[in-house]
Amino acid sequence: MGKLPVISGKKCVQALLKKLIYEHWLTLNPRQTIVERRGGHPKYLLQDASSDLSLRENRKQAIAEKIQQSHQQSYL
């Protein structure tokens, strides 16, 4: 770390603090996402998923179909 400048005035103090905080912030590791902390996306869920499931209506339809299939199979 370099030599700290002589500080005079409130604005210099604020600027120095901002710089030190910014430099410290750069040294921190980025936080992991929830998915990364849990080990990634489950592969079995993504195997036969269609590419248009990012739309809510498509997800609702796919879930409804899956529920209907499971109910039909349990009552046979």
ZANU-109936 format. One record per atom (N, C-alpha, C): atom name; x, z, y; residue in one letter; residue number from 0. Coordinates in Angstrom, 2 decimals, padded with zeros to 5 digits. Atoms other than C-alpha are relative to their C-alpha. Layout:
<"CA"; <X; Z; Y>; "A"; NUM>
...
END
This chain:
<"N"; <000.85; 000.00; -001.17>; "M"; 0>
<"CA"; <000.00; 000.00; 000.00>; "M"; 0>
<"C"; <000.90; 000.00; 001.23>; "M"; 0>
<"N"; <-000.80; 000.13; -001.21>; "G"; 1>
<"CA"; <001.32; -000.88; 003.45>; "G"; 1>
<"C"; <-000.10; 001.21; 000.89>; "G"; 1>
<"N"; <-000.01; -001.08; -000.97>; "K"; 2>
<"CA"; <002.00; 001.39; 006.36>; "K"; 2>
<"C"; <-001.28; -000.05; 000.82>; "K"; 2>
<"N"; <001.24; -000.04; -000.76>; "L"; 3>
<"CA"; <-001.18; 002.52; 008.12>; "L"; 3>
<"C"; <000.30; -000.08; 001.49>; "L"; 3>
<"N"; <-000.22; 000.11; -001.44>; "P"; 4>
<"CA"; <-001.46; 001.57; 011.78>; "P"; 4>
<"C"; <-000.42; 001.28; 000.72>; "P"; 4>
<"N"; <000.39; -001.14; -000.83>; "V"; 5>
<"CA"; <-001.70; 004.20; 014.50>; "V"; 5>
<"C"; <-001.41; -000.26; 000.49>; "V"; 5>
<"N"; <001.41; 000.18; -000.33>; "I"; 6>
<"CA"; <-005.39; 004.75; 015.15>; "I"; 6>
<"C"; <-000.29; 000.61; 001.35>; "I"; 6>
<"N"; <000.44; -000.54; -001.28>; "S"; 7>
<"CA"; <-006.77; 005.11; 018.61>; "S"; 7>
<"C"; <-001.38; -000.58; 000.29>; "S"; 7>
<"N"; <001.33; 000.45; -000.33>; "G"; 8>
<"CA"; <-010.44; 004.93; 019.38>; "G"; 8>
<"C"; <-000.92; -000.03; -001.21>; "G"; 8>
<"N"; <001.01; -000.06; 001.04>; "K"; 9>
<"CA"; <-013.66; 005.10; 017.40>; "K"; 9>
<"C"; <-000.13; -001.33; -000.74>; "K"; 9>
<"N"; <000.15; 001.32; 000.63>; "K"; 10>
<"CA"; <-013.84; 001.33; 016.76>; "K"; 10>
<"C"; <001.11; -000.28; -001.00>; "K"; 10>
<"N"; <-001.12; 000.19; 000.92>; "C"; 11>
<"CA"; <-010.38; 001.30; 015.16>; "C"; 11>
<"C"; <-000.21; 000.80; -001.28>; "C"; 11>
<"N"; <000.26; -000.85; 001.16>; "V"; 12>
<"CA"; <-011.37; 004.16; 012.87>; "V"; 12>
<"C"; <-001.05; -000.67; -000.89>; "V"; 12>
<"N"; <001.05; 000.66; 000.76>; "Q"; 13>
<"CA"; <-014.54; 002.35; 011.82>; "Q"; 13>
<"C"; <000.52; -001.25; -000.69>; "Q"; 13>
<"N"; <-000.56; 001.21; 000.59>; "A"; 14>
<"CA"; <-012.66; -000.89; 011.22>; "A"; 14>
<"C"; <000.92; 000.33; -001.17>; "A"; 14>
<"N"; <-000.90; -000.41; 001.07>; "L"; 15>
<"CA"; <-010.03; 000.89; 009.13>; "L"; 15>
<"C"; <-000.79; 000.49; -001.21>; "L"; 15>
<"N"; <000.82; -000.47; 001.11>; "L"; 16>
<"CA"; <-012.67; 002.65; 007.06>; "L"; 16>
<"C"; <-000.68; -001.16; -000.72>; "L"; 16>
<"N"; <000.63; 001.17; 000.62>; "K"; 17>
<"CA"; <-014.51; -000.62; 006.46>; "K"; 17>
<"C"; <000.99; -000.76; -000.85>; "K"; 17>
<"N"; <-001.03; 000.73; 000.74>; "K"; 18>
<"CA"; <-011.27; -002.27; 005.38>; "K"; 18>
<"C"; <000.37; 000.74; -001.28>; "K"; 18>
<"N"; <-000.35; -000.78; 001.18>; "L"; 19>
<"CA"; <-010.37; 000.56; 003.02>; "L"; 19>
<"C"; <-001.11; -000.01; -001.05>; "L"; 19>
<"N"; <001.14; 000.05; 000.93>; "I"; 20>
<"CA"; <-013.85; 000.62; 001.49>; "I"; 20>
<"C"; <-000.08; -001.36; -000.66>; "I"; 20>
<"N"; <000.05; 001.36; 000.54>; "Y"; 21>
<"CA"; <-013.80; -003.15; 001.07>; "Y"; 21>
<"C"; <001.11; -000.22; -001.03>; "Y"; 21>
<"N"; <-001.10; 000.15; 000.94>; "E"; 22>
<"CA"; <-010.37; -003.06; -000.60>; "E"; 22>
<"C"; <-000.26; 000.78; -001.28>; "E"; 22>
<"N"; <000.34; -000.78; 001.18>; "H"; 23>
<"CA"; <-011.54; -000.30; -002.94>; "H"; 23>
<"C"; <-001.09; -000.70; -000.81>; "H"; 23>
<"N"; <001.11; 000.70; 000.66>; "W"; 24>
<"CA"; <-014.71; -002.26; -003.73>; "W"; 24>
<"C"; <000.53; -001.17; -000.83>; "W"; 24>
<"N"; <-000.57; 001.13; 000.73>; "L"; 25>
<"CA"; <-012.60; -005.25; -004.78>; "L"; 25>
<"C"; <000.73; 000.43; -001.27>; "L"; 25>
<"N"; <-000.73; -000.46; 001.18>; "T"; 26>
<"CA"; <-010.65; -003.12; -007.26>; "T"; 26>
<"C"; <-000.93; 000.46; -001.11>; "T"; 26>
<"N"; <000.95; -000.46; 001.02>; "L"; 27>
<"CA"; <-013.78; -001.95; -009.09>; "L"; 27>
<"C"; <-000.38; -001.13; -000.93>; "L"; 27>
<"N"; <000.47; 001.00; 000.96>; "N"; 28>
<"CA"; <-014.86; -003.74; -012.23>; "N"; 28>
<"C"; <-001.48; -000.25; 000.24>; "N"; 28>
<"N"; <001.43; 000.26; -000.17>; "P"; 29>
<"CA"; <-018.20; -005.49; -011.96>; "P"; 29>
<"C"; <-000.81; 000.70; -001.09>; "P"; 29>
<"N"; <000.85; -000.68; 000.97>; "R"; 30>
<"CA"; <-021.03; -003.62; -013.67>; "R"; 30>
<"C"; <-000.54; -000.99; -001.00>; "R"; 30>
<"N"; <000.58; 000.85; 001.04>; "Q"; 31>
<"CA"; <-022.31; -004.99; -016.92>; "Q"; 31>
<"C"; <-001.51; -000.06; 000.18>; "Q"; 31>
<"N"; <001.44; 000.12; -000.02>; "T"; 32>
<"CA"; <-025.83; -006.29; -017.12>; "T"; 32>
<"C"; <-000.56; 000.79; -001.18>; "T"; 32>
<"N"; <000.65; -000.72; 001.11>; "I"; 33>
<"CA"; <-028.33; -004.57; -019.40>; "I"; 33>
<"C"; <000.22; -000.74; -001.31>; "I"; 33>
<"N"; <-000.19; 000.81; 001.20>; "V"; 34>
<"CA"; <-028.04; -007.43; -021.87>; "V"; 34>
<"C"; <001.43; 000.17; -000.53>; "V"; 34>
<"N"; <-001.39; -000.17; 000.42>; "E"; 35>
<"CA"; <-024.24; -007.09; -021.94>; "E"; 35>
<"C"; <000.22; 001.39; -000.60>; "E"; 35>
<"N"; <-000.16; -001.36; 000.52>; "R"; 36>
<"CA"; <-024.47; -003.31; -022.46>; "R"; 36>
<"C"; <-000.63; 000.15; -001.38>; "R"; 36>
<"N"; <000.68; -000.10; 001.29>; "R"; 37>
<"CA"; <-026.83; -003.82; -025.40>; "R"; 37>
<"C"; <000.60; -000.95; -001.03>; "R"; 37>
<"N"; <-000.68; 000.86; 000.97>; "G"; 38>
<"CA"; <-024.52; -006.36; -027.05>; "G"; 38>
<"C"; <-000.41; -001.45; 000.02>; "G"; 38>
<"N"; <000.40; 001.40; -000.12>; "G"; 39>
<"CA"; <-026.04; -009.64; -025.90>; "G"; 39>
<"C"; <-001.42; -000.23; -000.50>; "G"; 39>
<"N"; <001.34; 000.37; 000.45>; "H"; 40>
<"CA"; <-029.22; -011.49; -026.76>; "H"; 40>
<"C"; <-000.03; -000.04; -001.52>; "H"; 40>
<"N"; <000.10; 000.10; 001.45>; "P"; 41>
<"CA"; <-030.41; -011.12; -030.35>; "P"; 41>
<"C"; <-000.09; -001.46; -000.42>; "P"; 41>
<"N"; <-000.05; 001.41; 000.40>; "K"; 42>
<"CA"; <-029.61; -014.39; -032.09>; "K"; 42>
<"C"; <-001.26; -000.43; -000.76>; "K"; 42>
<"N"; <001.17; 000.39; 000.78>; "Y"; 43>
<"CA"; <-032.61; -014.32; -034.43>; "Y"; 43>
<"C"; <-001.20; -000.30; 000.88>; "Y"; 43>
<"N"; <001.11; 000.29; -000.90>; "L"; 44>
<"CA"; <-034.99; -014.34; -031.45>; "L"; 44>
<"C"; <000.14; -001.38; 000.65>; "L"; 44>
<"N"; <-000.24; 001.24; -000.72>; "L"; 45>
<"CA"; <-033.39; -017.43; -029.95>; "L"; 45>
<"C"; <000.12; -001.21; -000.92>; "L"; 45>
<"N"; <-000.21; 001.11; 000.93>; "Q"; 46>
<"CA"; <-033.06; -019.54; -033.11>; "Q"; 46>
<"C"; <-001.07; -001.09; 000.14>; "Q"; 46>
<"N"; <001.06; 001.02; -000.02>; "D"; 47>
<"CA"; <-036.44; -021.25; -033.10>; "D"; 47>
<"C"; <-000.81; 000.05; 001.29>; "D"; 47>
<"N"; <000.72; -000.05; -001.27>; "A"; 48>
<"CA"; <-037.45; -020.57; -029.51>; "A"; 48>
<"C"; <000.08; -001.36; 000.70>; "A"; 48>
<"N"; <000.00; 001.26; -000.73>; "S"; 49>
<"CA"; <-038.48; -023.59; -027.51>; "S"; 49>
<"C"; <000.66; 000.20; 001.36>; "S"; 49>
<"N"; <-000.74; -000.08; -001.26>; "S"; 50>
<"CA"; <-036.65; -024.38; -024.31>; "S"; 50>
<"C"; <-000.91; 000.28; 001.20>; "S"; 50>
<"N"; <000.90; -000.19; -001.13>; "D"; 51>
<"CA"; <-039.77; -024.01; -022.14>; "D"; 51>
<"C"; <-000.59; 001.42; 000.07>; "D"; 51>
<"N"; <000.54; -001.36; -000.01>; "L"; 52>
<"CA"; <-040.30; -020.27; -022.77>; "L"; 52>
<"C"; <000.35; 000.78; 001.27>; "L"; 52>
<"N"; <-000.28; -000.69; -001.26>; "S"; 53>
<"CA"; <-038.96; -019.41; -019.33>; "S"; 53>
<"C"; <-001.25; 000.08; 000.87>; "S"; 53>
<"N"; <001.26; -000.07; -000.74>; "L"; 54>
<"CA"; <-042.45; -020.09; -017.98>; "L"; 54>
<"C"; <-000.93; 001.03; -000.64>; "L"; 54>
<"N"; <000.82; -001.10; 000.50>; "R"; 55>
<"CA"; <-044.79; -017.13; -018.30>; "R"; 55>
<"C"; <-001.16; -000.48; -000.87>; "R"; 55>
<"N"; <001.14; 000.50; 000.77>; "E"; 56>
<"CA"; <-047.78; -019.14; -019.50>; "E"; 56>
<"C"; <000.42; -000.47; -001.40>; "E"; 56>
<"N"; <-000.49; 000.46; 001.30>; "N"; 57>
<"CA"; <-045.71; -020.71; -022.27>; "N"; 57>
<"C"; <000.35; 001.19; -000.91>; "N"; 57>
<"N"; <-000.32; -001.20; 000.79>; "R"; 58>
<"CA"; <-044.46; -017.27; -023.38>; "R"; 58>
<"C"; <-001.27; 000.66; -000.51>; "R"; 58>
<"N"; <001.27; -000.61; 000.41>; "K"; 59>
<"CA"; <-048.01; -015.90; -023.41>; "K"; 59>
<"C"; <-000.64; -000.78; -001.14>; "K"; 59>
<"N"; <000.57; 000.84; 001.05>; "Q"; 60>
<"CA"; <-049.18; -018.83; -025.51>; "Q"; 60>
<"C"; <000.77; 000.17; -001.31>; "Q"; 60>
<"N"; <-000.82; -000.15; 001.21>; "A"; 61>
<"CA"; <-046.28; -018.48; -027.96>; "A"; 61>
<"C"; <-000.25; 001.36; -000.65>; "A"; 61>
<"N"; <000.27; -001.34; 000.55>; "I"; 62>
<"CA"; <-046.93; -014.74; -028.35>; "I"; 62>
<"C"; <-001.37; 000.05; -000.64>; "I"; 62>
<"N"; <001.36; 000.03; 000.55>; "A"; 63>
<"CA"; <-050.65; -015.32; -028.89>; "A"; 63>
<"C"; <-000.02; -000.72; -001.34>; "A"; 63>
<"N"; <-000.06; 000.74; 001.27>; "E"; 64>
<"CA"; <-049.90; -017.90; -031.59>; "E"; 64>
<"C"; <000.67; 000.82; -001.09>; "E"; 64>
<"N"; <-000.72; -000.83; 000.97>; "K"; 65>
<"CA"; <-047.45; -015.56; -033.30>; "K"; 65>
<"C"; <-000.88; 001.13; -000.50>; "K"; 65>
<"N"; <000.91; -001.08; 000.40>; "I"; 66>
<"CA"; <-050.01; -012.73; -033.30>; "I"; 66>
<"C"; <-001.09; -000.54; -000.91>; "I"; 66>
<"N"; <001.04; 000.60; 000.84>; "Q"; 67>
<"CA"; <-052.69; -015.02; -034.71>; "Q"; 67>
<"C"; <000.54; -000.30; -001.40>; "Q"; 67>
<"N"; <-000.61; 000.29; 001.30>; "Q"; 68>
<"CA"; <-050.34; -016.14; -037.49>; "Q"; 68>
<"C"; <000.17; 001.26; -000.82>; "Q"; 68>
<"N"; <-000.22; -001.23; 000.75>; "S"; 69>
<"CA"; <-049.47; -012.59; -038.43>; "S"; 69>
<"C"; <-001.32; 000.64; -000.45>; "S"; 69>
<"N"; <001.30; -000.53; 000.39>; "H"; 70>
<"CA"; <-053.14; -011.54; -038.47>; "H"; 70>
<"C"; <-000.60; -000.81; -001.13>; "H"; 70>
<"N"; <000.52; 000.85; 001.06>; "Q"; 71>
<"CA"; <-054.12; -014.52; -040.61>; "Q"; 71>
<"C"; <000.71; 000.28; -001.32>; "Q"; 71>
<"N"; <-000.77; -000.27; 001.21>; "Q"; 72>
<"CA"; <-051.34; -013.76; -043.08>; "Q"; 72>
<"C"; <-000.33; 001.37; -000.58>; "Q"; 72>
<"N"; <000.30; -001.36; 000.50>; "S"; 73>
<"CA"; <-052.25; -010.07; -043.31>; "S"; 73>
<"C"; <-001.40; 000.09; -000.60>; "S"; 73>
<"N"; <001.36; -000.03; 000.53>; "Y"; 74>
<"CA"; <-055.91; -010.83; -044.05>; "Y"; 74>
<"C"; <-000.21; -000.93; -001.18>; "Y"; 74>
<"N"; <000.13; 000.90; 001.15>; "L"; 75>
<"CA"; <-055.24; -013.41; -046.77>; "L"; 75>
<"C"; <000.31; 000.69; -001.28>; "L"; 75>
END
